[in-house]
């Protein structure tokens, strides 16, 4: 499989009904909750990296970072970026 963050080869460590646990050489180990996986994939690279960085900042020491939601740009930000 490919890492949903950077696109590099990655391994799916555990898959359950709540989250997908991924190990990537570039991004490290992290998990993505099922409810936000598709939204994560719709983000650009910068947005995906920011989501993982936020998950790493909020994770307890020794815990696997969890991406449980992604910030979607507002309609005017999407409009501005399309120009």
N, CA, C and O atoms as a CHARMM CRD file, in Angstrom:
* protein
*
  332
    1    1 UNK  N      0.82800  -1.17100   0.00000 PROA 1      0.00000
    2    1 UNK  CA     0.00000   0.00000   0.00000 PROA 1      0.00000
    3    1 UNK  C      0.87400   1.23700   0.00000 PROA 1      0.00000
    4    1 UNK  O      2.06800   1.16800   0.29400 PROA 1      0.00000
    5    2 UNK  N      0.27600   2.36300  -0.33000 PROA 2      0.00000
    6    2 UNK  CA     0.97500   3.64300  -0.29300 PROA 2      0.00000
    7    2 UNK  C      0.55100   4.41600   0.94000 PROA 2      0.00000
    8    2 UNK  O     -0.58800   4.32100   1.39600 PROA 2      0.00000
    9    3 UNK  N      1.48900   5.18100   1.46700 PROA 3      0.00000
   10    3 UNK  CA     1.19000   6.03700   2.61400 PROA 3      0.00000
   11    3 UNK  C      0.18900   7.10400   2.18300 PROA 3      0.00000
   12    3 UNK  O      0.41700   7.78200   1.18100 PROA 3      0.00000
   13    4 UNK  N     -0.90900   7.26900   2.91100 PROA 4      0.00000
   14    4 UNK  CA    -1.88800   8.29500   2.54800 PROA 4      0.00000
   15    4 UNK  C     -1.36600   9.71500   2.72200 PROA 4      0.00000
   16    4 UNK  O     -1.94600  10.65500   2.17700 PROA 4      0.00000
   17    5 UNK  N     -0.29100   9.88500   3.46300 PROA 5      0.00000
   18    5 UNK  CA     0.26400  11.21900   3.68100 PROA 5      0.00000
   19    5 UNK  C      1.21700  11.59700   2.55200 PROA 5      0.00000
   20    5 UNK  O      1.00900  12.60900   1.88300 PROA 5      0.00000
   21    6 UNK  N      2.26700  10.79000   2.33100 PROA 6      0.00000
   22    6 UNK  CA     3.31900  11.17000   1.38400 PROA 6      0.00000
   23    6 UNK  C      3.33700  10.35700   0.09500 PROA 6      0.00000
   24    6 UNK  O      3.98800  10.75800  -0.87000 PROA 6      0.00000
   25    7 UNK  N      2.64200   9.23100   0.05700 PROA 7      0.00000
   26    7 UNK  CA     2.60400   8.40800  -1.14400 PROA 7      0.00000
   27    7 UNK  C      3.71400   7.38100  -1.24600 PROA 7      0.00000
   28    7 UNK  O      3.75900   6.61700  -2.21000 PROA 7      0.00000
   29    8 UNK  N      4.61500   7.34800  -0.26700 PROA 8      0.00000
   30    8 UNK  CA     5.70500   6.36700  -0.27200 PROA 8      0.00000
   31    8 UNK  C      5.15500   4.97900   0.07900 PROA 8      0.00000
   32    8 UNK  O      4.05500   4.86900   0.62200 PROA 8      0.00000
   33    9 UNK  N      5.91100   3.92400  -0.22800 PROA 9      0.00000
   34    9 UNK  CA     5.46400   2.59000   0.17900 PROA 9      0.00000
   35    9 UNK  C      5.29500   2.52400   1.69700 PROA 9      0.00000
   36    9 UNK  O      6.12000   3.04700   2.44700 PROA 9      0.00000
   37   10 UNK  N      4.23200   1.88500   2.13200 PROA 10     0.00000
   38   10 UNK  CA     3.93200   1.78200   3.56300 PROA 10     0.00000
   39   10 UNK  C      3.32500   0.42600   3.85100 PROA 10     0.00000
   40   10 UNK  O      2.91600  -0.29700   2.94300 PROA 10     0.00000
   41   11 UNK  N      3.27200   0.09400   5.12800 PROA 11     0.00000
   42   11 UNK  CA     2.66600  -1.16200   5.55600 PROA 11     0.00000
   43   11 UNK  C      1.42800  -0.87400   6.37900 PROA 11     0.00000
   44   11 UNK  O      1.41100   0.03700   7.20700 PROA 11     0.00000
   45   12 UNK  N      0.40600  -1.65000   6.14500 PROA 12     0.00000
   46   12 UNK  CA    -0.80500  -1.59300   6.95700 PROA 12     0.00000
   47   12 UNK  C     -0.57000  -2.54300   8.11600 PROA 12     0.00000
   48   12 UNK  O     -0.50100  -3.75800   7.92800 PROA 12     0.00000
   49   13 UNK  N     -0.44900  -1.99000   9.31400 PROA 13     0.00000
   50   13 UNK  CA    -0.13300  -2.82000  10.46700 PROA 13     0.00000
   51   13 UNK  C     -1.36300  -3.49900  11.03100 PROA 13     0.00000
   52   13 UNK  O     -1.36000  -4.71200  11.24200 PROA 13     0.00000
   53   14 UNK  N     -2.40100  -2.74400  11.27500 PROA 14     0.00000
   54   14 UNK  CA    -3.61500  -3.27800  11.88000 PROA 14     0.00000
   55   14 UNK  C     -4.79300  -2.59100  11.22000 PROA 14     0.00000
   56   14 UNK  O     -4.76000  -1.38700  10.96700 PROA 14     0.00000
   57   15 UNK  N     -5.82100  -3.35300  10.94600 PROA 15     0.00000
   58   15 UNK  CA    -7.05400  -2.76100  10.43900 PROA 15     0.00000
   59   15 UNK  C     -8.19500  -3.30300  11.28200 PROA 15     0.00000
   60   15 UNK  O     -8.40900  -4.51100  11.37600 PROA 15     0.00000
   61   16 UNK  N     -8.91000  -2.38900  11.88100 PROA 16     0.00000
   62   16 UNK  CA   -10.09900  -2.78200  12.61900 PROA 16     0.00000
   63   16 UNK  C    -11.23900  -1.87100  12.18100 PROA 16     0.00000
   64   16 UNK  O    -11.09600  -1.13400  11.20600 PROA 16     0.00000
   65   17 UNK  N    -12.32300  -1.90800  12.85500 PROA 17     0.00000
   66   17 UNK  CA   -13.47400  -1.12700  12.41100 PROA 17     0.00000
   67   17 UNK  C    -13.33600   0.35100  12.72200 PROA 17     0.00000
   68   17 UNK  O    -14.07300   1.16800  12.16900 PROA 17     0.00000
   69   18 UNK  N    -12.41100   0.70900  13.59200 PROA 18     0.00000
   70   18 UNK  CA   -12.28300   2.09500  14.00900 PROA 18     0.00000
   71   18 UNK  C    -11.19200   2.86900  13.28800 PROA 18     0.00000
   72   18 UNK  O    -11.36900   4.05500  13.00600 PROA 18     0.00000
   73   19 UNK  N    -10.08500   2.23900  12.98700 PROA 19     0.00000
   74   19 UNK  CA    -8.94300   2.97100  12.43400 PROA 19     0.00000
   75   19 UNK  C     -8.04500   2.06200  11.60600 PROA 19     0.00000
   76   19 UNK  O     -8.07700   0.83700  11.72800 PROA 19     0.00000
   77   20 UNK  N     -7.25600   2.69300  10.77100 PROA 20     0.00000
   78   20 UNK  CA    -6.26500   2.01900   9.94300 PROA 20     0.00000
   79   20 UNK  C     -4.90300   2.42200  10.48700 PROA 20     0.00000
   80   20 UNK  O     -4.58900   3.61200  10.52100 PROA 20     0.00000
   81   21 UNK  N     -4.08600   1.46300  10.91300 PROA 21     0.00000
   82   21 UNK  CA    -2.77000   1.75000  11.47000 PROA 21     0.00000
   83   21 UNK  C     -1.73700   1.52500  10.37600 PROA 21     0.00000
   84   21 UNK  O     -1.68600   0.46000   9.76000 PROA 21     0.00000
   85   22 UNK  N     -0.90400   2.55600  10.14200 PROA 22     0.00000
   86   22 UNK  CA     0.02200   2.56700   9.01700 PROA 22     0.00000
   87   22 UNK  C      1.43400   2.81700   9.51000 PROA 22     0.00000
   88   22 UNK  O      1.63900   3.58400  10.45000 PROA 22     0.00000
   89   23 UNK  N      2.41600   2.17100   8.88000 PROA 23     0.00000
   90   23 UNK  CA     3.83100   2.41000   9.15500 PROA 23     0.00000
   91   23 UNK  C      4.49500   2.83200   7.85200 PROA 23     0.00000
   92   23 UNK  O      4.47100   2.10000   6.86200 PROA 23     0.00000
   93   24 UNK  N      5.09000   4.02500   7.86700 PROA 24     0.00000
   94   24 UNK  CA     5.77500   4.57300   6.69700 PROA 24     0.00000
   95   24 UNK  C      7.17900   4.97500   7.11700 PROA 24     0.00000
   96   24 UNK  O      7.37500   5.50200   8.21200 PROA 24     0.00000
   97   25 UNK  N      8.16100   4.72700   6.25000 PROA 25     0.00000
   98   25 UNK  CA     9.54200   5.10400   6.58000 PROA 25     0.00000
   99   25 UNK  C      9.70100   6.61100   6.70500 PROA 25     0.00000
  100   25 UNK  O     10.49000   7.08400   7.52300 PROA 25     0.00000
  101   26 UNK  N      8.96900   7.36100   5.91200 PROA 26     0.00000
  102   26 UNK  CA     9.07300   8.83100   5.94800 PROA 26     0.00000
  103   26 UNK  C      8.24500   9.43200   7.07900 PROA 26     0.00000
  104   26 UNK  O      8.71900  10.30700   7.80300 PROA 26     0.00000
  105   27 UNK  N      7.02100   8.96600   7.22800 PROA 27     0.00000
  106   27 UNK  CA     6.06400   9.59600   8.14800 PROA 27     0.00000
  107   27 UNK  C      6.01900   8.94800   9.52200 PROA 27     0.00000
  108   27 UNK  O      5.52200   9.55400  10.47100 PROA 27     0.00000
  109   28 UNK  N      6.52700   7.73100   9.64400 PROA 28     0.00000
  110   28 UNK  CA     6.45900   7.01200  10.90500 PROA 28     0.00000
  111   28 UNK  C      5.16500   6.23000  11.02500 PROA 28     0.00000
  112   28 UNK  O      4.42900   6.07500  10.05100 PROA 28     0.00000
  113   29 UNK  N      4.89400   5.74200  12.21800 PROA 29     0.00000
  114   29 UNK  CA     3.66500   4.99200  12.47000 PROA 29     0.00000
  115   29 UNK  C      2.58600   5.95100  12.93700 PROA 29     0.00000
  116   29 UNK  O      2.84300   6.84900  13.73900 PROA 29     0.00000
  117   30 UNK  N      1.39200   5.75800  12.43800 PROA 30     0.00000
  118   30 UNK  CA     0.24800   6.58500  12.81100 PROA 30     0.00000
  119   30 UNK  C     -1.01500   5.83500  12.45100 PROA 30     0.00000
  120   30 UNK  O     -0.96800   4.82500  11.74900 PROA 30     0.00000
  121   31 UNK  N     -2.13900   6.32500  12.92900 PROA 31     0.00000
  122   31 UNK  CA    -3.40700   5.71200  12.55800 PROA 31     0.00000
  123   31 UNK  C     -4.37500   6.77700  12.08200 PROA 31     0.00000
  124   31 UNK  O     -4.32400   7.93400  12.49700 PROA 31     0.00000
  125   32 UNK  N     -5.25900   6.34300  11.19300 PROA 32     0.00000
  126   32 UNK  CA    -6.27300   7.22400  10.62100 PROA 32     0.00000
  127   32 UNK  C     -7.63200   6.61300  10.92000 PROA 32     0.00000
  128   32 UNK  O     -7.89100   5.46100  10.57200 PROA 32     0.00000
  129   33 UNK  N     -8.49700   7.38400  11.56600 PROA 33     0.00000
  130   33 UNK  CA    -9.83500   6.89500  11.83900 PROA 33     0.00000
  131   33 UNK  C    -10.60200   6.75600  10.53000 PROA 33     0.00000
  132   33 UNK  O    -10.46600   7.57500   9.62100 PROA 33     0.00000
  133   34 UNK  N    -11.40400   5.71100  10.45500 PROA 34     0.00000
  134   34 UNK  CA   -12.16200   5.40700   9.23800 PROA 34     0.00000
  135   34 UNK  C    -13.00600   6.58400   8.76800 PROA 34     0.00000
  136   34 UNK  O    -13.12100   6.82200   7.56500 PROA 34     0.00000
  137   35 UNK  N    -13.59300   7.31500   9.69300 PROA 35     0.00000
  138   35 UNK  CA   -14.49800   8.39800   9.34500 PROA 35     0.00000
  139   35 UNK  C    -13.85600   9.56400   8.62800 PROA 35     0.00000
  140   35 UNK  O    -14.55200  10.34200   7.97600 PROA 35     0.00000
  141   36 UNK  N    -12.54400   9.70600   8.73300 PROA 36     0.00000
  142   36 UNK  CA   -11.89400  10.85000   8.08300 PROA 36     0.00000
  143   36 UNK  C    -10.90100  10.42500   7.00100 PROA 36     0.00000
  144   36 UNK  O    -10.21800  11.27600   6.43300 PROA 36     0.00000
  145   37 UNK  N    -10.80900   9.13400   6.70800 PROA 37     0.00000
  146   37 UNK  CA    -9.82000   8.65900   5.73600 PROA 37     0.00000
  147   37 UNK  C    -10.02600   9.28400   4.35600 PROA 37     0.00000
  148   37 UNK  O     -9.06900   9.77400   3.75800 PROA 37     0.00000
  149   38 UNK  N    -11.24200   9.27500   3.84900 PROA 38     0.00000
  150   38 UNK  CA   -11.49700   9.83500   2.51800 PROA 38     0.00000
  151   38 UNK  C    -11.26400  11.33700   2.47300 PROA 38     0.00000
  152   38 UNK  O    -10.75600  11.86000   1.48100 PROA 38     0.00000
  153   39 UNK  N    -11.63200  12.03200   3.54400 PROA 39     0.00000
  154   39 UNK  CA   -11.39000  13.47600   3.60700 PROA 39     0.00000
  155   39 UNK  C     -9.89600  13.76400   3.61800 PROA 39     0.00000
  156   39 UNK  O     -9.44800  14.73900   3.01400 PROA 39     0.00000
  157   40 UNK  N     -9.12300  12.92700   4.29700 PROA 40     0.00000
  158   40 UNK  CA    -7.66700  13.08200   4.32000 PROA 40     0.00000
  159   40 UNK  C     -7.08600  12.94400   2.91900 PROA 40     0.00000
  160   40 UNK  O     -6.21200  13.71600   2.52400 PROA 40     0.00000
  161   41 UNK  N     -7.57000  11.96300   2.17500 PROA 41     0.00000
  162   41 UNK  CA    -7.05900  11.73700   0.82400 PROA 41     0.00000
  163   41 UNK  C     -7.40400  12.87700  -0.13400 PROA 41     0.00000
  164   41 UNK  O     -6.70400  13.08100  -1.12500 PROA 41     0.00000
  165   42 UNK  N     -8.46900  13.61700   0.14800 PROA 42     0.00000
  166   42 UNK  CA    -8.85400  14.73500  -0.71500 PROA 42     0.00000
  167   42 UNK  C     -8.01000  15.98600  -0.48800 PROA 42     0.00000
  168   42 UNK  O     -8.04200  16.91100  -1.30000 PROA 42     0.00000
  169   43 UNK  N     -7.25700  16.01900   0.60900 PROA 43     0.00000
  170   43 UNK  CA    -6.39900  17.16800   0.88000 PROA 43     0.00000
  171   43 UNK  C     -5.16400  17.13700  -0.01000 PROA 43     0.00000
  172   43 UNK  O     -4.77400  16.08000  -0.50700 PROA 43     0.00000
  173   44 UNK  N     -4.55100  18.30100  -0.20900 PROA 44     0.00000
  174   44 UNK  CA    -3.27600  18.32900  -0.91600 PROA 44     0.00000
  175   44 UNK  C     -2.17900  17.87100   0.04700 PROA 44     0.00000
  176   44 UNK  O     -2.43700  17.65300   1.23100 PROA 44     0.00000
  177   45 UNK  N     -0.96500  17.72800  -0.46300 PROA 45     0.00000
  178   45 UNK  CA     0.15000  17.22200   0.34700 PROA 45     0.00000
  179   45 UNK  C      0.34800  18.06800   1.59600 PROA 45     0.00000
  180   45 UNK  O      0.54400  17.52800   2.68500 PROA 45     0.00000
  181   46 UNK  N      0.30000  19.35900   1.45400 PROA 46     0.00000
  182   46 UNK  CA     0.49800  20.25900   2.59500 PROA 46     0.00000
  183   46 UNK  C     -0.55800  20.02000   3.67600 PROA 46     0.00000
  184   46 UNK  O     -0.23700  20.01500   4.86500 PROA 46     0.00000
  185   47 UNK  N     -1.79100  19.82500   3.27800 PROA 47     0.00000
  186   47 UNK  CA    -2.86300  19.57000   4.23000 PROA 47     0.00000
  187   47 UNK  C     -2.71800  18.23800   4.93400 PROA 47     0.00000
  188   47 UNK  O     -2.98100  18.13100   6.13200 PROA 47     0.00000
  189   48 UNK  N     -2.29500  17.20500   4.18500 PROA 48     0.00000
  190   48 UNK  CA    -2.10500  15.88400   4.79100 PROA 48     0.00000
  191   48 UNK  C     -0.94700  15.90000   5.78500 PROA 48     0.00000
  192   48 UNK  O     -1.03300  15.30300   6.85800 PROA 48     0.00000
  193   49 UNK  N      0.13400  16.58600   5.42200 PROA 49     0.00000
  194   49 UNK  CA     1.28400  16.69700   6.32700 PROA 49     0.00000
  195   49 UNK  C      0.88500  17.47100   7.58000 PROA 49     0.00000
  196   49 UNK  O      1.29400  17.11000   8.68300 PROA 49     0.00000
  197   50 UNK  N      0.09900  18.52400   7.42500 PROA 50     0.00000
  198   50 UNK  CA    -0.35700  19.30800   8.57200 PROA 50     0.00000
  199   50 UNK  C     -1.24800  18.47400   9.49100 PROA 50     0.00000
  200   50 UNK  O     -1.15700  18.59500  10.71300 PROA 50     0.00000
  201   51 UNK  N     -2.10200  17.63500   8.92300 PROA 51     0.00000
  202   51 UNK  CA    -2.96700  16.77500   9.73000 PROA 51     0.00000
  203   51 UNK  C     -2.14200  15.79300  10.55700 PROA 51     0.00000
  204   51 UNK  O     -2.43900  15.56100  11.72900 PROA 51     0.00000
  205   52 UNK  N     -1.10800  15.21700   9.94800 PROA 52     0.00000
  206   52 UNK  CA    -0.25200  14.28800  10.68500 PROA 52     0.00000
  207   52 UNK  C      0.55000  15.02800  11.74800 PROA 52     0.00000
  208   52 UNK  O      0.72000  14.51300  12.85400 PROA 52     0.00000
  209   53 UNK  N      1.04100  16.21100  11.44300 PROA 53     0.00000
  210   53 UNK  CA     1.79900  16.99200  12.42200 PROA 53     0.00000
  211   53 UNK  C      0.92600  17.32800  13.62700 PROA 53     0.00000
  212   53 UNK  O      1.38800  17.26500  14.76600 PROA 53     0.00000
  213   54 UNK  N     -0.32500  17.68100  13.38100 PROA 54     0.00000
  214   54 UNK  CA    -1.24800  17.98000  14.48600 PROA 54     0.00000
  215   54 UNK  C     -1.50200  16.73200  15.32600 PROA 54     0.00000
  216   54 UNK  O     -1.57500  16.81400  16.55200 PROA 54     0.00000
  217   55 UNK  N     -1.63800  15.58400  14.67800 PROA 55     0.00000
  218   55 UNK  CA    -1.85800  14.33400  15.41000 PROA 55     0.00000
  219   55 UNK  C     -0.64100  13.99100  16.26200 PROA 55     0.00000
  220   55 UNK  O     -0.78800  13.52100  17.39000 PROA 55     0.00000
  221   56 UNK  N      0.55700  14.22200  15.73500 PROA 56     0.00000
  222   56 UNK  CA     1.77700  13.93900  16.49700 PROA 56     0.00000
  223   56 UNK  C      1.90500  14.87600  17.69600 PROA 56     0.00000
  224   56 UNK  O      2.33600  14.45400  18.77000 PROA 56     0.00000
  225   57 UNK  N      1.53400  16.14300  17.51800 PROA 57     0.00000
  226   57 UNK  CA     1.60500  17.09800  18.63400 PROA 57     0.00000
  227   57 UNK  C      0.63400  16.74000  19.75000 PROA 57     0.00000
  228   57 UNK  O      0.94100  16.93300  20.92700 PROA 57     0.00000
  229   58 UNK  N     -0.53100  16.22300  19.39100 PROA 58     0.00000
  230   58 UNK  CA    -1.55100  15.94300  20.40100 PROA 58     0.00000
  231   58 UNK  C     -1.44900  14.54300  21.00400 PROA 58     0.00000
  232   58 UNK  O     -2.15400  14.23600  21.96600 PROA 58     0.00000
  233   59 UNK  N     -0.58700  13.69400  20.45600 PROA 59     0.00000
  234   59 UNK  CA    -0.45600  12.32800  20.97700 PROA 59     0.00000
  235   59 UNK  C      0.31800  12.32900  22.29200 PROA 59     0.00000
  236   59 UNK  O      1.25700  13.10300  22.47700 PROA 59     0.00000
  237   60 UNK  N     -0.08300  11.46500  23.17800 PROA 60     0.00000
  238   60 UNK  CA     0.64800  11.27800  24.43600 PROA 60     0.00000
  239   60 UNK  C      2.00100  10.65200  24.13100 PROA 60     0.00000
  240   60 UNK  O      2.13900   9.94300  23.13400 PROA 60     0.00000
  241   61 UNK  N      3.00300  10.89900  24.97100 PROA 61     0.00000
  242   61 UNK  CA     4.30800  10.27800  24.75800 PROA 61     0.00000
  243   61 UNK  C      4.18900   8.75700  24.67200 PROA 61     0.00000
  244   61 UNK  O      3.59100   8.12800  25.54400 PROA 61     0.00000
  245   62 UNK  N      4.75200   8.17800  23.63400 PROA 62     0.00000
  246   62 UNK  CA     4.72200   6.73500  23.43100 PROA 62     0.00000
  247   62 UNK  C      3.47300   6.20800  22.74100 PROA 62     0.00000
  248   62 UNK  O      3.41300   5.03000  22.39000 PROA 62     0.00000
  249   63 UNK  N      2.47500   7.06300  22.54200 PROA 63     0.00000
  250   63 UNK  CA     1.23900   6.63700  21.88800 PROA 63     0.00000
  251   63 UNK  C      1.34900   6.81700  20.37500 PROA 63     0.00000
  252   63 UNK  O      2.11900   7.64900  19.89400 PROA 63     0.00000
  253   64 UNK  N      0.58200   6.04100  19.64300 PROA 64     0.00000
  254   64 UNK  CA     0.54100   6.17100  18.18500 PROA 64     0.00000
  255   64 UNK  C     -0.32700   7.38800  17.84200 PROA 64     0.00000
  256   64 UNK  O     -1.47600   7.46000  18.27700 PROA 64     0.00000
  257   65 UNK  N      0.20600   8.34500  17.06800 PROA 65     0.00000
  258   65 UNK  CA    -0.61000   9.51000  16.68200 PROA 65     0.00000
  259   65 UNK  C     -1.83600   9.07200  15.89100 PROA 65     0.00000
  260   65 UNK  O     -1.76000   8.16700  15.06000 PROA 65     0.00000
  261   66 UNK  N     -2.96700   9.72400  16.15600 PROA 66     0.00000
  262   66 UNK  CA    -4.22400   9.37700  15.50000 PROA 66     0.00000
  263   66 UNK  C     -4.78700  10.58700  14.77500 PROA 66     0.00000
  264   66 UNK  O     -5.00600  11.64100  15.37300 PROA 66     0.00000
  265   67 UNK  N     -5.01900  10.42400  13.48100 PROA 67     0.00000
  266   67 UNK  CA    -5.69600  11.46000  12.70200 PROA 67     0.00000
  267   67 UNK  C     -7.18000  11.14000  12.79700 PROA 67     0.00000
  268   67 UNK  O     -7.65700  10.14800  12.24700 PROA 67     0.00000
  269   68 UNK  N     -7.89800  12.00100  13.50600 PROA 68     0.00000
  270   68 UNK  CA    -9.31900  11.72800  13.74500 PROA 68     0.00000
  271   68 UNK  C    -10.22500  12.72700  13.04300 PROA 68     0.00000
  272   68 UNK  O    -11.44800  12.59100  13.08800 PROA 68     0.00000
  273   69 UNK  N     -9.65400  13.70500  12.40900 PROA 69     0.00000
  274   69 UNK  CA   -10.41700  14.70900  11.67600 PROA 69     0.00000
  275   69 UNK  C     -9.47000  15.57600  10.87700 PROA 69     0.00000
  276   69 UNK  O     -8.29600  15.71100  11.22300 PROA 69     0.00000
  277   70 UNK  N     -9.97200  16.15400   9.82700 PROA 70     0.00000
  278   70 UNK  CA    -9.14400  17.05100   9.01400 PROA 70     0.00000
  279   70 UNK  C     -9.88500  18.36000   8.81700 PROA 70     0.00000
  280   70 UNK  O    -11.10700  18.38700   8.67300 PROA 70     0.00000
  281   71 UNK  N     -9.13100  19.43200   8.81300 PROA 71     0.00000
  282   71 UNK  CA    -9.72000  20.74900   8.59100 PROA 71     0.00000
  283   71 UNK  C     -9.91900  20.94500   7.09500 PROA 71     0.00000
  284   71 UNK  O     -8.97500  20.85000   6.31000 PROA 71     0.00000
  285   72 UNK  N    -11.12300  21.21100   6.72700 PROA 72     0.00000
  286   72 UNK  CA   -11.43500  21.47800   5.31900 PROA 72     0.00000
  287   72 UNK  C    -11.34600  22.97500   5.07900 PROA 72     0.00000
  288   72 UNK  O    -11.85200  23.75100   5.89000 PROA 72     0.00000
  289   73 UNK  N    -10.71800  23.40900   3.98600 PROA 73     0.00000
  290   73 UNK  CA   -10.68800  24.83700   3.68800 PROA 73     0.00000
  291   73 UNK  C    -12.09600  25.35600   3.41700 PROA 73     0.00000
  292   73 UNK  O    -12.94200  24.65000   2.86900 PROA 73     0.00000
  293   74 UNK  N    -12.32400  26.59100   3.81000 PROA 74     0.00000
  294   74 UNK  CA   -13.63900  27.18100   3.57400 PROA 74     0.00000
  295   74 UNK  C    -13.84300  27.41500   2.07700 PROA 74     0.00000
  296   74 UNK  O    -12.89800  27.31900   1.29400 PROA 74     0.00000
  297   75 UNK  N    -15.05700  27.71500   1.69400 PROA 75     0.00000
  298   75 UNK  CA   -15.37300  27.89100   0.26600 PROA 75     0.00000
  299   75 UNK  C    -14.56400  29.02700  -0.33400 PROA 75     0.00000
  300   75 UNK  O    -14.15700  28.93800  -1.49200 PROA 75     0.00000
  301   76 UNK  N    -14.32000  30.08900   0.41700 PROA 76     0.00000
  302   76 UNK  CA   -13.56500  31.20800  -0.16500 PROA 76     0.00000
  303   76 UNK  C    -12.09100  30.87400  -0.30000 PROA 76     0.00000
  304   76 UNK  O    -11.43400  31.38000  -1.21000 PROA 76     0.00000
  305   77 UNK  N    -11.53900  30.02300   0.59200 PROA 77     0.00000
  306   77 UNK  CA   -10.15200  29.59700   0.45500 PROA 77     0.00000
  307   77 UNK  C     -9.97900  28.71000  -0.77700 PROA 77     0.00000
  308   77 UNK  O     -8.98300  28.81500  -1.49200 PROA 77     0.00000
  309   78 UNK  N    -10.96400  27.83100  -1.01900 PROA 78     0.00000
  310   78 UNK  CA   -10.89400  26.98200  -2.22000 PROA 78     0.00000
  311   78 UNK  C    -11.00300  27.83700  -3.47200 PROA 78     0.00000
  312   78 UNK  O    -10.31300  27.58500  -4.46000 PROA 78     0.00000
  313   79 UNK  N    -11.86300  28.84200  -3.43600 PROA 79     0.00000
  314   79 UNK  CA   -12.02100  29.74200  -4.57400 PROA 79     0.00000
  315   79 UNK  C    -10.73200  30.50700  -4.82700 PROA 79     0.00000
  316   79 UNK  O    -10.29900  30.62800  -5.97300 PROA 79     0.00000
  317   80 UNK  N    -10.12000  31.01900  -3.78400 PROA 80     0.00000
  318   80 UNK  CA    -8.88300  31.79800  -3.90600 PROA 80     0.00000
  319   80 UNK  C     -7.75100  30.92900  -4.46200 PROA 80     0.00000
  320   80 UNK  O     -6.97700  31.39200  -5.30000 PROA 80     0.00000
  321   81 UNK  N     -7.64600  29.67200  -4.00400 PROA 81     0.00000
  322   81 UNK  CA    -6.58300  28.77900  -4.45400 PROA 81     0.00000
  323   81 UNK  C     -6.76000  28.36200  -5.90000 PROA 81     0.00000
  324   81 UNK  O     -5.78100  28.01200  -6.55800 PROA 81     0.00000
  325   82 UNK  N     -7.98100  28.39000  -6.41200 PROA 82     0.00000
  326   82 UNK  CA    -8.21000  27.94200  -7.79300 PROA 82     0.00000
  327   82 UNK  C     -7.77800  28.98300  -8.81600 PROA 82     0.00000
  328   82 UNK  O     -7.73500  28.69400 -10.01200 PROA 82     0.00000
  329   83 UNK  N     -7.46200  30.17600  -8.36500 PROA 83     0.00000
  330   83 UNK  CA    -7.05600  31.23500  -9.31500 PROA 83     0.00000
  331   83 UNK  C     -5.61900  31.16600  -9.65300 PROA 83     0.00000
  332   83 UNK  O     -5.12800  31.98200 -10.43300 PROA 83     0.00000
